[in-house]
Amino acid sequence: MVFMLTSCIETHIKEENGNKIAIPIPDTNQVLTNIKKYLKDTKRIVYVANNPANFEENDLRTSCFFESFELSGLNFDEKIVLDNRNIKDAKNILNGADLIILSGGKILCQLKFFKKIKLKKILKNHDGLCIGISAGTMNLGKIVANFPEELADLKEKRFVKGLGFFDKIIIPHFDGENKVYQIECNEIDVVRDYILPLSKGKSFIGLPNGSYVLVDGQNTTYFGDCYEIADGNVTKKE
């Protein structure tokens, strides 16, 4: 299995009224080039939802996402959203996928769904390409730094066990130059109050939007800027 660990995939722009318009995926840091390079076929793409019960949100997210892939020259025969509507067939759906997308969203909600569909075992025996997005990327690690994005998250456990496909702890949406989180969080200062303090005695990898990590067997390659966050300090990786 080849893994692309991203903060986000740029698949749309927003109109003034907030509507999303699908765009071809820009080849920022060769992301589209690498997707096409490691895709063995385009028979089936599977988007694994974050919240398997939120059908409306899952369909909204993926309609633009799938269209963007088409505009990028990646025309899959089957486009499947995996959530509670088809969970009973999850194993067959995933085993037949050429590309598996792990959605962004809430860490613990997603891990619960991953455990239910036995995703770790499926990915271990899979020979395709898997792209993690934000939470989906974080949950592919051995350990996940479950920092809060809103006050409702404060009571959650800060460190949890992930799927174990990547040794390092990833922090997505991390602007290392300005030490800010690239998702607007009005209630808390994510970097100052949580990410930096959580790094005491530990080491994280901060990925800005547009950067990603490619894991191909024993080979790990960083594309774009990335940062080491350790003991409250931030250092750009060379």
Wavefront OBJ file of the C-alpha trace (Angstrom):
o trace
v 0.000 0.000 0.000
v 1.219 3.494 -0.838
v 0.089 6.300 1.480
v -0.153 10.016 0.761
v -0.527 11.907 4.037
v -1.997 15.339 3.334
v -3.594 18.246 5.159
v -5.990 18.767 2.279
v -6.518 18.155 -1.415
v -7.479 21.321 -3.272
v -10.626 20.275 -5.115
v -12.809 23.411 -5.175
v -13.145 27.150 -4.861
v -15.963 28.981 -3.103
v -18.289 31.454 -4.742
v -19.312 34.658 -2.943
v -22.466 32.946 -1.709
v -20.404 30.085 -0.237
v -21.221 27.464 -2.869
v -18.347 25.157 -3.789
v -17.237 24.908 -7.407
v -15.104 21.906 -8.360
v -11.729 22.626 -9.989
v -8.976 20.419 -11.406
v -6.530 19.442 -8.663
v -3.533 21.814 -8.896
v -0.219 19.978 -9.125
v 1.118 21.732 -6.026
v 4.273 19.931 -4.876
v 3.555 17.273 -7.545
v 0.486 15.988 -5.716
v -1.498 15.238 -8.886
v 1.590 13.825 -10.584
v 2.110 11.408 -7.693
v -1.544 10.398 -7.516
v -1.408 9.449 -11.196
v 1.979 7.774 -10.751
v 0.882 5.468 -7.938
v -2.638 4.713 -9.175
v -2.640 1.274 -10.777
v -6.122 1.591 -12.248
v -9.218 3.795 -12.176
v -11.960 1.238 -11.694
v -13.048 2.337 -8.209
v -12.496 5.249 -5.832
v -13.808 4.915 -2.266
v -14.258 7.894 0.027
v -14.345 6.698 3.645
v -16.531 9.120 5.582
v -15.560 10.665 8.896
v -19.005 10.534 10.462
v -20.707 7.464 8.954
v -24.148 8.612 10.115
v -24.081 12.059 8.479
v -25.269 11.058 5.007
v -26.096 14.577 3.809
v -22.675 15.974 4.717
v -20.912 12.953 3.221
v -22.721 13.371 -0.096
v -22.045 17.117 -0.171
v -18.329 16.630 0.425
v -17.882 13.910 -2.130
v -19.918 15.323 -5.002
v -17.414 18.156 -5.455
v -14.490 15.882 -4.617
v -15.350 13.274 -7.237
v -16.014 15.957 -9.857
v -12.597 17.468 -9.203
v -10.930 14.129 -9.862
v -12.794 13.869 -13.161
v -11.676 17.367 -14.140
v -8.119 16.239 -13.327
v -8.298 13.393 -15.837
v -9.012 10.676 -13.284
v -12.259 9.107 -14.465
v -13.202 6.261 -12.140
v -15.794 3.714 -13.223
v -17.194 3.544 -9.685
v -17.339 6.332 -7.113
v -18.405 5.097 -3.689
v -19.004 6.875 -0.395
v -18.452 4.409 2.447
v -20.637 5.150 5.482
v -23.451 3.487 7.421
v -25.549 3.041 4.283
v -23.215 0.348 2.939
v -21.160 -0.582 6.010
v -22.165 -4.247 5.812
v -20.294 -4.507 2.508
v -17.299 -2.412 3.632
v -14.719 -5.170 3.206
v -15.681 -5.924 -0.402
v -15.990 -2.226 -1.255
v -12.506 -1.435 0.048
v -10.831 -4.568 -1.297
v -11.970 -3.596 -4.799
v -10.744 0.007 -4.539
v -7.868 1.412 -6.572
v -7.921 4.625 -4.532
v -9.054 4.948 -0.911
v -9.624 8.431 0.518
v -9.775 8.893 4.305
v -11.824 11.997 5.054
v -10.992 14.862 7.367
v -13.148 15.631 10.407
v -13.224 14.450 14.014
v -10.460 12.109 15.189
v -12.379 9.916 17.630
v -15.503 9.637 15.501
v -13.395 8.472 12.583
v -11.329 5.990 14.609
v -14.510 4.390 15.880
v -15.699 3.906 12.301
v -12.286 2.598 11.196
v -12.366 0.002 13.988
v -15.887 -1.052 13.069
v -14.984 -1.745 9.443
v -11.614 -3.308 10.411
v -9.795 -0.799 8.202
v -6.332 -1.504 9.611
v -6.457 -5.141 8.536
v -7.837 -4.220 5.111
v -5.113 -1.636 4.431
v -2.373 -4.037 5.543
v -3.389 -6.451 2.805
v -4.210 -3.862 0.152
v -2.105 -3.068 -2.906
v -3.585 0.283 -3.922
v -3.173 3.953 -3.060
v -4.555 5.516 0.113
v -4.789 9.295 0.609
v -5.338 10.640 4.103
v -6.835 14.105 4.497
v -6.350 15.972 7.796
v -7.901 13.674 10.443
v -7.579 10.796 7.981
v -3.843 11.467 7.818
v -3.479 11.800 11.579
v -5.283 8.532 12.220
v -2.859 6.633 9.989
v -0.091 7.245 12.541
v 0.810 5.015 15.472
v -0.086 7.805 17.885
v -2.483 10.696 17.245
v -2.218 14.083 18.966
v -5.929 14.758 19.396
v -5.779 18.520 19.927
v -9.116 20.378 20.174
v -10.518 22.674 17.494
v -13.491 23.858 19.568
v -14.592 23.945 23.186
v -16.695 20.811 22.760
v -13.458 18.850 22.151
v -11.733 19.846 25.414
v -12.808 16.802 27.417
v -11.444 14.333 24.868
v -8.278 12.325 25.419
v -5.268 14.199 24.033
v -3.226 11.221 22.797
v -4.847 8.163 21.219
v -3.696 5.102 19.319
v -3.947 5.291 15.523
v -3.747 2.645 12.802
v 0.048 2.434 12.943
v 1.091 2.967 9.311
v 3.367 5.954 10.065
v 5.780 6.332 12.966
v 5.562 10.095 13.437
v 2.768 12.242 14.863
v 1.393 14.572 12.191
v -0.187 17.982 12.783
v -2.065 19.072 9.637
v -2.896 22.660 8.605
v 0.203 23.935 10.423
v 1.715 27.219 9.217
v 5.206 26.908 10.679
v 6.340 30.338 9.524
v 3.664 32.156 11.494
v 2.948 29.398 14.030
v -0.770 29.426 13.347
v -3.395 26.814 12.531
v -4.763 27.175 9.003
v -8.348 26.363 9.960
v -10.258 29.185 11.654
v -11.047 28.255 15.264
v -12.743 31.153 17.021
v -13.024 29.606 20.476
v -9.404 28.600 21.152
v -5.835 29.257 20.026
v -4.991 25.784 18.731
v -1.239 26.257 18.269
v -0.337 28.321 21.325
v -2.641 26.632 23.826
v -2.506 23.017 22.644
v -0.127 21.983 19.859
v 3.008 23.596 21.292
v 2.344 22.493 24.904
v 1.496 18.948 23.755
v 4.919 18.738 22.061
v 6.760 18.918 25.393
v 8.927 15.800 25.501
v 7.638 14.755 22.085
v 8.190 15.472 18.398
v 5.514 16.237 15.797
v 5.569 16.844 12.056
v 3.710 20.025 11.081
v 2.239 19.934 7.557
v 1.002 23.188 5.987
v -1.831 23.012 3.483
v -0.369 21.848 0.176
v 2.446 19.815 1.719
v 2.289 16.065 2.200
v 4.218 12.914 3.055
v 4.511 10.010 0.617
v 5.072 6.607 2.218
v 5.979 3.859 -0.247
v 7.048 0.766 1.657
v 10.190 1.667 3.592
v 10.636 4.954 1.723
v 9.266 8.212 3.147
v 9.434 11.427 1.097
v 8.313 14.917 2.150
v 6.842 17.204 -0.495
v 6.632 20.919 0.215
v 7.517 22.708 3.432
v 7.196 20.800 6.673
v 8.184 21.538 10.247
v 9.398 19.719 13.314
v 7.495 20.696 16.447
v 9.395 19.554 19.525
v 9.456 20.740 23.153
v 7.424 23.800 22.210
v 9.803 24.853 19.431
v 9.218 24.909 15.666
v 11.983 24.164 13.146
v 11.668 23.972 9.377
v 12.810 20.588 8.070
v 15.434 20.735 5.341
l 1 2 3 4 5 6 7 8 9 10 11 12 13 14 15 16 17 18 19 20 21 22 23 24 25 26 27 28 29 30 31 32 33 34 35 36 37 38 39 40 41 42 43 44 45 46 47 48 49 50 51 52 53 54 55 56 57 58 59 60 61 62 63 64 65 66 67 68 69 70 71 72 73 74 75 76 77 78 79 80 81 82 83 84 85 86 87 88 89 90 91 92 93 94 95 96 97 98 99 100 101 102 103 104 105 106 107 108 109 110 111 112 113 114 115 116 117 118 119 120 121 122 123 124 125 126 127 128 129 130 131 132 133 134 135 136 137 138 139 140 141 142 143 144 145 146 147 148 149 150 151 152 153 154 155 156 157 158 159 160 161 162 163 164 165 166 167 168 169 170 171 172 173 174 175 176 177 178 179 180 181 182 183 184 185 186 187 188 189 190 191 192 193 194 195 196 197 198 199 200 201 202 203 204 205 206 207 208 209 210 211 212 213 214 215 216 217 218 219 220 221 222 223 224 225 226 227 228 229 230 231 232 233 234 235 236 237 238
